């Protein structure tokens, strides 16, 4: 077995560091899923391309829209037909060109398949060795060590270890992986290996926003200031700079320059952070396509803010890859039951910071980081657990895939190739049903030279 060693200089330029890290993760992604080759089924896809090939491109001429339909009791419904659905792209009806029903888990009340009858003969039949049955479920636990806080990581480690000890069936295979760290159990049903990988989780992220910057401008507010010209968000950052830098109020122009500089730095670092995160998830989902049986990815994270067109396009690629790989992605907000109020370290140091606007913007920032978690879960038939302290119970729920997923497909032949984001909406003409579906996609851009 070869050994790959990646040396990373954390003092390097952030953009160079990102390129180095993406190169390393192409190797780190490979080991966890190699055990899958021991099981019957399709072989895993080829290794991911080198970092220079990670481009935001759409090279398919159709869009897949996974849909989960549940009744009033929350049970997945699996008896609908193509004509029962209506699909809208930017509020315009689209013809559904492809329709598939996937059964990703045993429906409630389903009996296990009967054993085949023995041949009717008086002669003894020699027993032939039977190949081992393939695992029924593959559950990949992906811990977001790039964004989890130390306190949240400690809580989810305890909950995950207990959940694995009590809920993992003998026929299941699981894997514990982290995005930036070294935790990697491989695909196994050995609970000791899984728990050992959980215990080794560590927080590593050179792009992490510490909250100790002066002024303190997170990615949400940096986007508001630099990309959306939000004067209210800028005023909050200016007041913050005046206090943290101990500036005289007459030096407001200096505080404003500090606010813009910190916002630009935060945006640059945040773009690298989110890009690495989503590329890792996308490539992990792609590799899961080679696993037989039910495939579930559980993302345990506090969420992260996707603001740039590139980040949103990468998120769309994750969703598209999951649909084509028959992978359910469920997500858990590892912050548990959190308060949206300011904590002691964020409270006002002076009258200028004790404003309703600062508290309101703090709430908006915390809520927006959840959006990517909710979007990915909804779009892949998964479940999103948030605002709950029952982390162990939440993980048990996330490990169960929906019984039925409908895949609606429509052609991009009549879609304008402008790279714009398109809102999707799916309807069923029954008031007693609740739908969970993909919320949008990015139209492809025209290829150069055409």
C-alpha positions in Angstrom: 0.0 0.0 0.0 1.5 3.4 -1.0 1.7 6.3 1.3 1.0 9.9 0.2 2.4 12.7 2.3 1.1 16.2 1.7 3.2 19.0 3.2 1.2 22.2 3.6 2.7 25.6 4.5 0.0 27.4 6.4 1.8 30.7 6.0 1.5 30.5 2.2 -0.7 32.7 0.1 -4.3 31.6 0.7 -5.0 31.0 -3.0 -1.8 28.9 -3.4 -2.8 27.1 -0.2 -6.2 26.2 -1.6 -4.6 24.7 -4.7 -2.2 22.6 -2.6 -5.0 21.4 -0.4 -7.3 20.4 -3.4 -4.4 18.4 -4.8 -4.0 16.6 -1.5 -7.7 15.9 -1.1 -7.7 14.1 -4.4 -5.5 11.5 -2.6 -7.3 11.7 0.7 -10.7 11.0 -0.9 -9.4 7.7 -2.4 -8.7 5.4 0.6 -12.1 5.5 2.4 -14.0 3.9 -0.5 -11.5 1.3 -1.8 -13.1 -1.4 0.4 -16.2 -1.1 -1.7 -14.4 -3.0 -4.5 -14.6 -6.2 -2.4 -18.4 -6.2 -2.8 -20.3 -7.1 -5.9 -21.7 -4.2 -8.0 -20.4 -1.5 -10.3 -16.8 -0.5 -9.9 -16.1 3.0 -8.5 -15.6 5.8 -11.0 -12.0 6.7 -12.0 -10.0 9.0 -9.7 -10.9 12.7 -9.7 -9.1 15.0 -12.1 -6.1 17.1 -11.0 -6.8 20.5 -9.5 -6.4 22.3 -12.8 -9.5 20.5 -14.1 -11.8 21.7 -11.3 -13.9 24.0 -13.4 -17.5 25.1 -13.0 -19.0 23.5 -16.1 -22.3 21.8 -17.0 -21.8 19.3 -19.7 -25.2 17.6 -19.6 -28.2 18.6 -21.6 -30.8 17.8 -18.9 -31.5 18.5 -15.2 -32.6 15.9 -12.7 -35.0 16.9 -10.0 -35.3 14.5 -7.1 -38.6 14.7 -5.3 -39.8 13.0 -2.1 -43.6 13.0 -1.5 -44.9 12.4 2.0 -48.4 11.9 3.3 -50.0 13.5 6.4 -48.2 10.9 8.6 -44.8 11.6 7.2 -44.5 8.4 5.2 -43.0 8.5 1.7 -45.5 7.9 -1.1 -44.4 5.7 -3.9 -47.5 5.2 -6.2 -47.6 8.5 -8.1 -47.3 8.6 -11.9 -45.5 11.0 -14.2 -48.8 12.8 -15.0 -49.4 13.6 -11.4 -46.4 16.0 -11.3 -46.0 19.5 -12.7 -42.6 21.1 -13.0 -41.9 24.8 -13.2 -38.7 26.6 -14.2 -38.7 30.3 -13.4 -42.5 29.9 -13.0 -42.8 28.6 -16.5 -44.1 25.0 -17.0 -41.5 22.5 -18.3 -42.3 19.2 -20.0 -41.1 16.2 -17.9 -39.0 14.2 -20.3 -37.8 11.5 -17.9 -39.5 9.9 -14.9 -38.1 7.2 -12.6 -39.1 5.9 -9.2 -36.3 4.8 -6.9 -36.9 2.7 -3.9 -34.0 3.6 -1.6 -35.1 1.8 1.5 -37.6 -0.9 2.5 -41.1 0.5 2.7 -42.9 0.1 6.0 -44.5 -3.3 6.3 -42.4 -4.9 3.5 -41.5 -8.5 4.3 -38.0 -9.7 3.7 -37.6 -11.6 0.4 -38.4 -15.4 0.7 -35.7 -17.9 0.3 -35.8 -19.8 -3.0 -37.5 -23.2 -2.8 -35.3 -26.3 -2.8 -35.5 -28.5 -6.0 -37.9 -31.4 -5.7 -35.6 -34.5 -5.7 -34.8 -37.4 -3.4 -31.1 -37.2 -4.2 -28.9 -35.2 -1.8 -28.0 -31.9 -3.3 -24.4 -30.8 -2.5 -24.3 -27.4 -1.0 -22.4 -24.9 -3.1 -20.6 -22.1 -1.3 -22.7 -18.9 -1.4 -21.0 -15.5 -2.0 -21.5 -13.1 0.9 -24.5 -10.9 0.5 -23.7 -7.3 -0.3 -24.3 -4.7 2.5 -27.8 -3.2 2.5 -26.6 0.2 3.5 -23.6 2.4 3.2 -23.6 5.4 5.5 -20.8 7.9 5.2 -20.5 10.3 8.2 -18.8 13.5 7.0 -17.7 15.8 9.8 -17.2 19.4 8.8 -14.0 20.0 10.7 -13.5 23.2 8.8 -16.4 25.0 10.4 -17.3 23.2 13.6 -16.4 24.9 16.9 -14.5 23.1 19.5 -17.5 22.8 21.8 -19.8 21.6 19.0 -17.2 19.0 17.9 -17.0 17.6 21.4 -20.8 17.2 21.6 -21.2 15.6 18.2 -18.3 13.2 18.9 -20.2 11.8 21.9 -23.5 11.6 20.1 -22.0 9.9 17.0 -20.1 7.3 19.1 -23.2 6.4 21.0 -25.4 6.3 17.9 -23.0 3.9 16.1 -22.8 1.6 19.1 -26.6 1.3 19.3 -27.9 1.7 15.7 -25.5 0.3 13.2 -26.8 -3.1 11.9 -24.4 -5.9 11.2 -25.2 -5.7 7.5 -24.4 -2.0 7.3 -21.1 -0.5 6.3 -20.1 3.0 7.5 -17.3 5.4 7.1 -16.1 8.4 9.2 -14.4 11.1 7.2 -13.5 14.7 7.8 -12.9 17.4 5.2 -9.6 18.9 6.3 -8.4 16.6 9.0 -6.9 13.1 9.1 -10.0 11.2 10.4 -10.6 8.3 8.1 -12.0 5.0 9.2 -12.3 3.4 5.7 -15.6 1.7 4.8 -16.2 -0.9 7.5 -18.7 -2.4 10.0 -16.0 -2.5 12.7 -17.4 -0.1 15.3 -14.1 0.2 17.1 -12.5 1.6 13.9 -15.4 4.0 13.4 -15.3 5.2 17.0 -11.5 5.6 16.9 -11.8 7.8 13.8 -14.5 9.9 15.6 -12.1 10.3 18.6 -9.3 11.5 16.3 -11.4 14.4 14.8 -9.6 17.7 15.0 -10.5 21.2 13.8 -8.3 22.5 11.0 -9.0 25.4 8.8 -6.6 28.2 7.8 -9.5 30.2 6.4 -11.5 30.1 9.7 -13.1 33.4 10.7 -12.1 33.7 14.3 -14.4 36.6 15.4 -11.3 38.4 16.8 -10.6 40.5 13.7 -10.8 44.3 13.9 -13.4 45.1 12.7 -15.2 41.8 13.0 -16.8 41.2 9.5 -18.0 37.7 8.8 -18.7 36.4 5.3 -22.4 37.3 5.3 -21.7 40.9 6.1 -18.6 41.1 3.9 -20.9 40.2 1.0 -23.4 42.8 2.1 -20.8 45.5 2.2 -18.7 44.7 -0.9 -21.1 43.0 -3.3 -24.5 44.5 -2.3 -23.4 48.0 -1.3 -25.4 47.6 2.0 -24.8 50.9 3.8 -26.4 49.6 7.0 -24.0 46.7 7.2 -21.1 49.0 6.5 -22.1 51.3 9.3 -22.1 48.4 11.8 -18.5 47.5 10.6 -17.4 51.2 10.9 -18.7 51.4 14.5 -17.0 48.2 15.3 -13.7 49.5 13.9 -14.0 52.7 16.0 -14.3 50.7 19.2 -11.9 47.8 18.6 -9.1 50.1 17.2 -9.8 52.8 19.9 -10.2 55.5 17.2 -11.5 58.9 17.9 -14.9 59.5 16.3 -13.4 62.1 14.0 -11.3 59.3 12.4 -14.4 57.8 10.8 -12.8 57.7 7.4 -10.0 55.6 8.7 -12.6 53.2 10.3 -14.4 53.0 7.0 -11.3 52.1 5.2 -10.6 49.4 7.8 -14.1 48.0 7.3 -13.8 47.7 3.6 -10.3 46.1 3.8 -11.5 43.5 6.3 -14.6 42.8 4.2 -12.5 42.2 1.1 -10.1 39.9 3.0 -13.0 38.0 4.5 -14.6 37.5 1.0 -11.3 36.2 -0.4 -10.7 33.8 2.4 -14.4 32.7 2.4 -14.4 31.9 -1.3 -11.5 29.5 -0.8 -13.1 28.0 2.3 -16.4 27.3 0.6 -14.8 26.1 -2.6 -12.8 23.5 -0.8 -15.7 22.3 1.2 -18.1 21.9 -1.7 -15.5 20.3 -4.0 -14.8 17.7 -1.3 -18.5 16.9 -0.9 -19.0 16.7 -4.7 -16.1 14.3 -5.2 -17.1 12.2 -2.3 -20.6 11.8 -3.7 -19.2 10.9 -7.1 -17.1 8.1 -5.5 -20.1 6.8 -3.6 -21.7 6.0 -7.0 -19.6 2.8 -7.1 -21.1 1.4 -3.8 -23.9 -1.1 -4.0 -27.1 -0.9 -2.0 -28.5 2.1 -0.2 -26.1 5.1 -0.1 -26.4 7.8 2.4 -24.1 10.7 3.2 -24.6 12.5 6.5 -23.0 16.0 6.7 -22.5 17.2 10.3 -21.8 20.9 10.2 -22.8 24.3 11.6 -23.4 25.3 8.0 -21.4 27.8 5.9 -22.4 30.8 3.8 -22.5 30.3 0.0 -22.6 33.8 -1.5 -20.6 33.8 -4.7 -21.9 32.5 -8.1 -19.1 30.0 -8.1 -20.2 28.7 -4.6 -23.8 28.4 -5.7 -22.8 26.6 -8.9 -20.7 24.1 -6.9 -23.7 23.5 -4.6 -25.8 22.8 -7.7 -23.1 20.4 -8.9 -23.3 18.5 -5.6 -27.0 18.2 -6.0 -26.8 17.0 -9.6 -24.1 14.5 -8.7 -26.2 13.1 -5.9 -29.2 12.7 -8.2 -27.1 10.8 -10.8 -25.3 8.7 -8.2 -28.4 7.7 -6.3 -27.0 9.2 -3.1 -29.2 10.7 -0.3 -27.5 13.6 1.5 -28.9 14.3 5.0 -27.6 17.2 7.1 -27.4 18.1 10.7 -26.7 21.6 12.2 -24.2 20.7 14.8 -24.9 23.8 16.8 -27.9 22.1 18.3 -30.4 24.4 20.0 -28.7 27.7 19.6 -29.6 31.3 20.5 -29.5 34.0 17.9 -28.7 36.6 20.4 -25.2 38.1 20.9 -23.0 36.2 23.3 -20.7 37.9 25.9 -17.8 38.2 23.4 -20.0 39.9 20.9 -21.9 42.2 23.1 -21.5 45.9 22.8 -18.4 47.6 24.2 -20.0 51.0 23.8 -23.2 52.7 22.9 -22.5 52.8 19.2 -22.5 49.0 19.0 -25.6 48.4 21.2 -27.9 48.8 18.3 -30.9 46.8 17.2 -29.3 46.6 13.7 -26.3 44.7 14.9 -28.4 42.1 16.7 -30.7 41.8 13.7 -27.7 41.3 11.3 -26.3 38.7 13.7 -29.5 36.7 13.5 -29.6 36.9 9.7 -26.0 35.7 9.5 -26.6 32.6 11.7 -29.8 31.7 9.8 -28.3 32.1 6.4 -25.5 29.7 7.1 -28.1 27.0 7.4 -29.4 27.6 3.9 -26.9 25.3 2.1 -27.7 22.5 4.6 -31.4 22.7 4.0 -31.1 23.1 0.2 -28.8 20.1 -0.3 -31.0 17.9 2.0 -34.2 18.9 0.3 -32.8 18.5 -3.2 -31.5 14.9 -2.6 -34.3 13.4 -0.7 -32.5 13.8 2.7 -33.5 15.2 6.0 -32.3 18.4 7.7 -32.0 18.4 11.5 -31.5 21.7 13.1 -32.3 23.7 16.2 -32.3 20.6 18.4 -30.1 19.4 21.2 -31.0 15.7 20.6 -27.9 15.1 18.4 -28.0 11.4 18.9 -31.6 11.0 18.0 -31.0 13.3 15.0 -28.2 11.1 13.7 -30.5 8.0 14.0 -33.1 9.8 11.9 -30.6 10.9 9.3 -29.3 7.3 8.8 -32.7 6.3 7.4 -33.1 7.1 3.7 -36.6 7.8 2.3 -38.4 4.8 1.0 -39.2 6.3 -2.4 -37.6 9.1 -4.5 -39.0 10.3 -7.8 -36.5 11.5 -10.4 -38.0 14.1 -12.8 -35.9 15.0 -15.7 -36.3 17.9 -18.2 -34.3 19.0 -21.2 -32.2 22.1 -21.4 -32.7 22.5 -25.2 -34.9 25.5 -24.8 -33.1 27.1 -21.9 -31.1 30.2 -22.4 -27.4 29.5 -22.0 -26.5 32.4 -19.7 -25.2 30.8 -16.5 -28.1 32.3 -14.6 -29.7 30.6 -11.6 -33.2 29.2 -12.3 -35.8 28.6 -9.5 -37.6 25.3 -9.7 -41.0 24.4 -8.3 -42.7 21.0 -8.3 -46.4 20.5 -7.7 -48.8 17.6 -7.2 -52.6 18.1 -7.4 -53.3 16.7 -4.0 -53.6 18.9 -0.9 -52.8 16.1 1.5 -49.3 15.6 0.3 -46.1 17.4 1.2 -43.2 17.7 -1.3 -39.5 17.9 -0.8 -37.6 18.8 -4.0 -34.7 20.5 -5.6 -35.1 24.3 -5.5 -33.1 25.4 -8.4 -30.1 24.9 -10.8 -27.6 27.0 -12.8 -28.1 27.1 -16.6 -24.9 26.2 -18.5 -22.9 28.9 -20.2 -22.2 28.7 -23.9 -19.0 27.0 -24.8 -16.2 29.2 -26.1 -15.9 29.2 -29.9 -19.6 28.3 -30.4 
